[in-house]
Amino acid sequence: FVSFWPANVQLVGKDILKFHAIIWPSLLMALGMEPPGLVFAHGWWKMGGGKMSKSKGNVVDPGPLIEEHGADALRYFLLREVPFGDDGRFSPSLFIKRVNSDLANDLGNLLNRTIPLVIRFCGGKVPHPQHGNSAGLEDLAKDTLERLDQFMDRLSFSEALSGIWQMVKAANLYIDRSAPWRLAKDREKQEELHTVLYNLLEVLRILALILFPFIPSSAQKIWEQIGMEGDLDSQILEAQDIWGGLAPGREVKKGPPLFPRIEG
């Protein structure tokens, strides 16, 4: 207790908020101890219109979901689907829709499109970019990082992920608009091609960093596939969040799909 107190955040169920927000701090102060910086009451996950509970027999066992789809898919759904603190509704169809839309179609597709293009057109090495030509992605990354601090301080995880996904969607749109496969056919546009592919890899590098708290295993795989070394849990965000941190010449690695689409 002494090692971890005072707490920055104390997380409690909303049905016991009164005790932990009034009586518990009073006891601590009477003992000359500091109360928690924030007492945050989380909501309930509901199933079939009611609160999940063992007595009702409507609890969803996370084990089979994790075994079949991975812990990151479930973590993402729980943190993204409902604003943290609100009640939320779980159903298999909602889970499948969120995973397929965000993780398979958006994030997974971005990685699966980028790495093969780098292997095909750059010999599998991170290319050298033209400086100052990030097509707005650098500004978007800076803005996302600034807003991310505010969201995380408020425990607004769903909003944080929504902001991060603006980067994911912008990068996918950037591929469509820049069409690197067409640039590759024009010898005079090789520098532009290399810049486009570098920008995509750099977006993926920053995404790996900021997604690590939410989907750690998948973020580590992105980190490794774009040629970065070391474990993400040892990285200091402030030292890595500057645009251009991916050194040209690193070797990328193609891996299996991060999030295969769920059929059904």
N, C-alpha and C positions, 0 to 999 in steps of 0.2 A: 504493500500500500504506500509506504513512504517513498519508494522508488518512482512511482508513477503519479503521485499527487503533489500539487494541485493539477487537476485535469483541464486541458483546453476546452474539451467538449465532453459532456456526459450524455450519452444516448439512452433514452428511455421510451417505453411504450406510452402512448397517449392516455391510456386508462390509468396510469400511475403517476401522471405528471404532477398532480397536486402535492403528493408526498415528497417528490424529488425536487420540486421547485420552491417549496415553502418550508416543510419540516426538516428535510435533510440539510439545506444550507444553514438553517437556524442552529441545528445541532453542531455543525462544523464551526460556526462562528462562536458558539458558546465554549467550544474547546480550544479557541484561538487558532483555528485552522482556516485556510482560504477556501471559499466555495469554488465550484467549477466556473470557468470563464463563460460557458454557455451550456444550458440544459436544453437539449433538442428532443422533442417528442416525435417519434416516427408514427406513421399511419399503419393501417392494417392491409394485408393482402386478402382480397375477397375471392371466393369461388362459388359460382352458382348463386350470386346475389347476397351471400352472407359471409361473415368473417371466417377465415380458416381457423379451425380448432379441432383438436383431437376428439373432443366429445361429440362433435358433429360428424366426424369421419370424412371431412372434405379437405383434408390437408394433402397438398401435392408433394410427393416425395421427390426431392431434387436429384437424388442419386441416379435414377435411370436417364433423366434429361442430361445430366453431366456426362454420364457414360456414353451416351449416343451422340451428343452434339458438342461436348466440351464445356468446361466451367466458364470460359470467357463468354460464350454465347448467352448463358444464363445470367452471368454478372451484368452483361450489357443490357439485356432486356429489363432486369430489375431496376437498374439505375437510369435507364433512358425512357422507359414507357410511362412512368408516373413521376411528377415532381416529388422529390424526397420530402417526406413529412405528410403527404396526402395519402388517402386510401387509394388502393389500386385494385384492378380486376385482372385476374390471371385466367387465361384459357389457352389450350394448345394452339388454337388458330391465331390468337394474338401473338404468341411466341414465334410461331413459324413465319408470320407476316413480317414481324420486326427483324428477325434474323435474316430472312431472304432479302428484304429491301435494303437494310442498312449495311449489314455485314457482308453478305454474299455479293449483291449487286453493286454496292457503292465502294466500300473499302477493299474487299477482296478483288473486285474487278479492276480497281486502280492499280493494285500491285501486280495482278496477273497480266495486265496490258503493258505496264511499264518495263518490267524486267525482260520479257522476250524482245522488246524493241531495242533495248540496250545491248542485249546479246547479239541480235541480228545486225544492227547498224554500227555498233561501237566495239565489237569484239568482246563484249562482256565486261568492259571497263567503264568506270564513271568518266564521262567526257568532260572536256574543258569548255566552259560556257563563255558567252560574250557578257561582260560585266554590265550591269545596269539594264538588263533586258529580261526581267522576270514576268512581264505581262500582268503585273498587279498581284502576283502570288506572294511576293515578298511583303508587300503592304498588308495583304490579308493575313499573312502569318503573324506579323507584328500585332495587328489589331486583335487577332484571336488570342494571342498570348496575354495581352493586357487585360482583356475581358475575362480570361480564364481565372486569373488571380481573384477577381471579384466574386465570380461564381463559386469558386471553391471555398472562399472564406465564409460564404453564406450557406454552404452545403447544398448549393443548387446544382446537383449533379446532372439532372436532366437538361437544364439550360446550358451547362458546360459542354455536354456532348452535342447538343443541338448546334452550338457555336463551332465546335470542332468539325461537325459534319458539313458546315458551309465550306470549309477548306477541301474536304473530300470531294464534294460535288463540283466545286470550282476546278479542281485538278482534272476530274473526268471530263468536264466541259472543255477544258484547255486542250486535252488530247483530241477531242472531236474537231475543234476549230483549227488547231495547228496542223493536224493530219501529218504526223512525222513520216508515215509511209510514203506520202507524196513528196515531201521534202527530200527524202532519200534518193529519189529518182533524178533530182536536179543537182549536178555537180557544184553549181554556184551557191547552193543553199545548205552546204554541209555544216557551216558554222551555226546557222540557224537551227538545223536539226540537232546538233550537239547541245545547243542552249536549251531547246525545248526538253530534251531528255534529261539534262542536268536539273532543270527546274522541277521536273516531276519527281526525280529521286530526292531532291532537297525537301520537297513537300512531304514525301514519305518519311524522311529522317525526322522531321519535326513532329509529324503525326505519331511516329513510334514513341518519341519522348513524352508527349502529352497524353497519349492513350495508355501508357504503362500503368497508371493507377487504376484504370478501369478494366482493361483486358491485358494483363501482364504477359501471359504466355504468347499471345498473338503479336503483341507489340515487339517482343523480343525476336520473334521470327522475322518480322519486317526489318528490324534493325540489322539482323544478320544477312538477310537476302540482299540488302542494298550495299553490303560490303563493310558495315561498321563492326568494330570489335568490342569485346567486353560485355559485361552484363548491364542491362539498363538500370537495375537497382543501385548501381554504383555511380551513375551519372548525376551530375549537378546541373539542373535545368538552366540556371542563370549562366552557366559557362558554355552551354551547348545550343542556346536558342537564337544565336545570331545567324542570319541568313548567310549561306555560303560555307557552312561548317563541314560539308561533305567534300573531302579531298578528291580531286580528279585522279584517276589511275587505279582506284580501288576496284576490286573484282566483285561483280554482283553474282548472285547465285539464285537460280530458279528452284523453287520449292513447290510442294503440292499446294492446292488451293487452301487458303486459310479457313474459309467457311464454305464448304460445299452447300449448294442449295438443298433445302429440305423439301422433299416431295410429300404431298399429302394435304 
